[in-house]
Amino acid sequence: MKIYSVAYQQSVHGSWKVPLSPTKQHIFLLVTKGTVIYRIAGQTLRIRKGEGLFMQQHTMRSSETDLADPHALYSAHFQDLPDEDLACFVDEPFKLIRPLGFDYLKQRFSLLNEYWIGQLHGYELITRGILTEILGIVQRELLSGSHPHSLRSLALRIQEYILKHFREPILINDLARYVDRSPTYVSTVFRRVTGRTPIGYMHEVRIAAARDLLMTTNMTIRELSESLGYCDQTYFNYMYKKIVGYPPSHTLKVRKAESMPRKAGDEQTWI
């Protein structure tokens, strides 16, 4: 079965609107900055940084940016995925999502976008795999509502600490002292709720920040690695490739490719 999948990155600095119209494919988007407003099924949704939205194919919607808080987002457009892969999404026209794993999802969307732009040999299979992973992660988080509130609350406190201190050295013992629990308990709960270890999550946050800096600044790879708490550039390169799939030098090439003017006739996509 061929799966139609397109990944887009959108950054809005002024007025932006999508008229009332049906979605051509399923759409899953993740807001990475600002606020975007959607009107669906008689409801007005203000989707902010860190939140996502899934819309079924043929859903009527209109949207616009919040002029006081212009947005940036990633979106994936797809159809023909097996029903079981969408079981948690298609029981209603849309689903608003507040993922615990926002930083990792942002990194995966970034990678999806890069492979789609590059369209090198095998990109269709790779983008399909990344999209399936994204949907699987979100589905797991939707189902994790079965976890006790106390465990989700503890995992969120750990996550917030990591997001605040990820540029600094972080040890499991630091997290354990912060939440007044044993190191083993902290690791077990965080992995149970989020699907990853606390230190693994720290690296994901660092590498997501690294990718953003590579795409938006002129920092060298050495300067960037040191700013994110990696004293050894070789280790930074190793972690970047392990998480992203290729070295940071490749991301620099993608930045140059994205800065090239678009070809005439490129299709306008409505999100």
C-alpha positions as CSV (number, residue, x, y, z in Angstrom):
1,M,0.0,0.0,0.0
2,K,1.4,3.4,-1.0
3,I,1.1,6.0,1.7
4,Y,0.8,9.6,0.7
5,S,2.8,11.7,3.1
6,V,4.0,15.3,3.0
7,A,5.8,17.2,5.7
8,Y,5.8,20.9,6.0
9,Q,7.4,23.5,8.2
10,Q,5.6,26.8,8.5
11,S,6.6,30.1,10.1
12,V,4.2,33.0,10.0
13,H,5.2,36.6,10.7
14,G,2.0,38.5,9.6
15,S,-1.6,37.9,8.6
16,W,-2.3,34.2,7.6
17,K,-5.7,32.6,7.0
18,V,-7.1,29.4,5.6
19,P,-10.7,29.7,4.4
20,L,-13.4,27.2,5.4
21,S,-12.7,24.1,3.4
22,P,-12.3,20.3,3.9
23,T,-8.9,18.7,4.6
24,K,-7.7,16.7,1.6
25,Q,-5.8,14.2,3.8
26,H,-5.5,13.5,7.5
27,I,-3.4,16.2,9.1
28,F,-1.3,16.1,12.2
29,L,0.4,19.4,13.2
30,L,2.6,20.5,16.1
31,V,2.8,24.1,17.1
32,T,6.4,25.1,17.9
33,K,5.9,28.8,18.5
34,G,3.1,31.3,19.1
35,T,-0.6,30.5,18.7
36,V,-2.7,29.4,15.7
37,I,-6.6,29.5,15.8
38,Y,-8.7,26.8,14.3
39,R,-12.5,26.7,13.9
40,I,-13.8,23.1,13.6
41,A,-17.3,21.6,14.3
42,G,-18.6,24.8,15.9
43,Q,-15.6,25.1,18.2
44,T,-12.8,27.6,18.3
45,L,-9.4,26.2,19.3
46,R,-6.4,28.3,20.3
47,I,-3.5,25.9,19.8
48,R,-0.3,27.1,21.5
49,K,3.4,26.1,21.5
50,G,3.7,22.6,22.7
51,E,0.3,21.5,21.6
52,G,-0.8,19.4,18.6
53,L,-3.9,18.9,16.5
54,F,-5.1,15.9,14.5
55,M,-7.8,16.4,11.9
56,Q,-9.4,13.6,9.9
57,Q,-9.5,13.7,6.2
58,H,-12.5,15.7,4.8
59,T,-12.9,17.7,8.1
60,M,-14.3,21.2,7.5
61,R,-12.1,23.8,9.2
62,S,-10.8,27.3,8.9
63,S,-7.8,28.7,10.6
64,E,-5.7,31.9,11.1
65,T,-2.7,33.0,13.1
66,D,-3.0,35.1,16.2
67,L,-1.6,38.5,15.1
68,A,-0.5,39.2,18.7
69,D,1.4,35.9,18.8
70,P,2.5,34.7,15.3
71,H,3.0,31.0,15.0
72,A,5.4,28.4,13.6
73,L,4.5,24.7,13.2
74,Y,5.2,21.4,11.6
75,S,2.5,19.4,9.8
76,A,2.2,16.0,8.2
77,H,-0.4,15.3,5.6
78,F,-1.2,11.6,4.9
79,Q,-3.9,9.0,4.0
80,D,-4.4,5.3,3.6
81,L,-2.7,4.3,6.9
82,P,-4.2,1.1,8.3
83,D,-7.2,1.7,10.6
84,E,-5.4,0.2,13.6
85,D,-2.7,2.9,13.3
86,L,-5.3,5.6,13.7
87,A,-7.6,3.9,16.2
88,C,-7.0,6.6,18.9
89,F,-7.6,9.5,16.4
90,V,-10.5,8.8,14.1
91,D,-13.3,8.5,16.7
92,E,-14.0,12.2,16.2
93,P,-13.2,14.8,13.5
94,F,-10.3,16.3,15.5
95,K,-8.3,15.7,18.5
96,L,-6.3,18.3,20.5
97,I,-3.1,16.8,22.0
98,R,-0.8,18.1,24.7
99,P,2.2,15.7,24.5
100,L,4.6,15.2,27.3
101,G,7.2,14.4,24.7
102,F,6.9,17.7,22.8
103,D,10.7,18.2,22.3
104,Y,11.2,14.8,20.9
105,L,8.2,15.1,18.6
106,K,9.5,18.4,17.4
107,Q,12.8,16.8,16.6
108,R,11.1,13.9,14.7
109,F,8.9,16.4,12.7
110,S,12.1,18.3,11.9
111,L,13.7,15.1,10.6
112,L,10.6,14.2,8.7
113,N,10.7,17.6,7.0
114,E,14.3,17.3,6.2
115,Y,14.0,13.9,4.5
116,W,10.9,15.1,2.6
117,I,12.8,18.1,1.3
118,G,15.9,16.1,0.4
119,Q,14.0,13.3,-1.4
120,L,17.1,11.2,-1.6
121,H,16.9,7.5,-2.4
122,G,14.6,5.7,0.0
123,Y,13.0,8.9,1.4
124,E,9.5,7.6,1.1
125,L,10.2,4.5,3.2
126,I,12.0,6.6,5.8
127,T,9.4,9.3,6.0
128,R,6.7,6.7,6.4
129,G,8.6,5.2,9.3
130,I,9.1,8.5,11.0
131,L,5.4,9.4,10.6
132,T,4.4,6.1,12.0
133,E,6.7,6.6,15.0
134,I,5.2,10.1,15.6
135,L,1.6,8.7,15.6
136,G,2.7,5.8,17.8
137,I,4.2,8.1,20.4
138,V,1.1,10.3,20.5
139,Q,-1.1,7.2,20.7
140,R,0.9,5.9,23.6
141,E,0.5,9.2,25.4
142,L,-3.2,9.3,24.8
143,L,-3.5,5.8,26.3
144,S,-1.2,6.7,29.2
145,G,-4.2,8.4,30.8
146,S,-4.6,5.1,32.5
147,H,-1.5,5.9,34.5
148,P,-2.3,7.3,38.0
149,H,-2.2,11.0,38.2
150,S,0.6,10.9,40.8
151,L,2.9,9.1,38.3
152,R,2.1,11.6,35.5
153,S,2.6,14.5,37.8
154,L,6.0,13.1,39.0
155,A,7.1,12.6,35.4
156,L,6.0,16.1,34.5
157,R,8.1,17.6,37.3
158,I,11.1,15.6,36.1
159,Q,10.5,16.8,32.6
160,E,10.2,20.4,33.7
161,Y,13.5,20.2,35.6
162,I,15.3,18.7,32.5
163,L,13.9,21.4,30.2
164,K,15.1,24.1,32.6
165,H,18.6,22.7,33.2
166,F,19.4,20.7,30.0
167,R,22.4,22.8,29.2
168,E,23.9,21.8,32.6
169,P,25.3,18.4,33.6
170,I,22.3,16.3,34.9
171,L,22.6,13.1,36.8
172,I,19.8,10.7,38.0
173,N,20.8,11.6,41.6
174,D,20.1,15.3,40.8
175,L,16.6,14.4,39.6
176,A,16.0,12.1,42.6
177,R,16.9,14.8,45.1
178,Y,14.7,17.3,43.2
179,V,11.5,15.1,43.5
180,D,12.6,13.4,46.8
181,R,12.5,9.9,45.4
182,S,15.1,7.2,44.9
183,P,17.1,7.2,41.6
184,T,15.6,3.8,40.6
185,Y,12.0,5.0,41.3
186,V,12.6,8.2,39.2
187,S,14.0,6.2,36.2
188,T,11.2,3.6,36.4
189,V,8.3,6.1,36.6
190,F,9.7,8.4,33.9
191,R,10.2,5.5,31.5
192,R,6.8,4.1,32.3
193,V,5.0,7.3,31.6
194,T,7.1,8.7,28.7
195,G,8.7,5.6,27.1
196,R,12.2,7.0,27.6
197,T,14.8,7.3,30.3
198,P,15.4,10.7,31.9
199,I,19.0,11.0,30.6
200,G,17.8,9.8,27.2
201,Y,15.2,12.6,27.2
202,M,17.8,15.1,28.2
203,H,19.9,14.2,25.1
204,E,16.8,14.5,23.0
205,V,16.1,18.0,24.2
206,R,19.7,19.0,23.7
207,I,19.8,17.7,20.2
208,A,16.5,19.3,19.3
209,A,17.9,22.6,20.5
210,A,21.1,21.9,18.5
211,R,19.1,21.3,15.3
212,D,17.3,24.6,15.8
213,L,20.5,26.5,16.4
214,L,22.1,24.9,13.3
215,M,19.2,26.0,11.2
216,T,18.9,29.6,12.6
217,T,22.4,30.8,13.7
218,N,25.9,30.9,12.4
219,M,27.4,29.1,15.4
220,T,30.0,26.5,14.6
221,I,29.4,22.9,15.6
222,R,32.1,23.2,18.3
223,E,30.5,26.4,19.8
224,L,27.1,24.8,19.7
225,S,28.1,21.6,21.3
226,E,29.8,23.4,24.2
227,S,26.8,25.7,24.7
228,L,24.6,22.6,25.1
229,G,26.8,21.0,27.7
230,Y,28.9,18.7,25.5
231,C,32.6,19.2,26.3
232,D,33.6,16.7,23.7
233,Q,32.5,17.5,20.2
234,T,33.0,13.9,19.1
235,Y,30.5,12.8,21.6
236,F,28.1,15.5,20.5
237,N,28.4,14.4,16.9
238,Y,27.8,10.8,18.0
239,M,24.6,11.7,20.0
240,Y,23.4,13.9,17.1
241,K,23.7,11.1,14.6
242,K,22.2,8.6,17.0
243,I,19.1,10.7,17.5
244,V,18.7,12.5,14.2
245,G,20.1,9.8,11.9
246,Y,22.9,11.8,10.3
247,P,25.7,14.1,11.5
248,P,25.2,17.9,12.2
249,S,27.1,18.7,9.1
250,H,24.2,17.3,7.0
251,T,21.7,19.7,8.8
252,L,23.9,22.6,7.7
253,K,23.5,21.4,4.1
254,V,19.7,21.2,4.6
255,R,19.7,24.8,5.8
256,K,21.4,25.9,2.7
257,A,18.9,23.9,0.6
258,E,15.9,25.4,2.4
259,S,17.3,28.9,1.8
260,M,17.2,28.4,-1.9
261,P,14.3,30.1,-3.7
262,R,11.3,27.9,-4.4
263,K,10.7,26.8,-8.0
264,A,7.8,28.5,-9.8
265,G,4.6,26.5,-9.6
266,D,5.3,25.0,-6.2
267,E,2.0,23.9,-4.7
268,Q,0.4,26.0,-1.9
269,T,-0.7,23.7,0.9
270,W,-3.5,24.6,3.2
271,I,-3.1,23.6,6.8
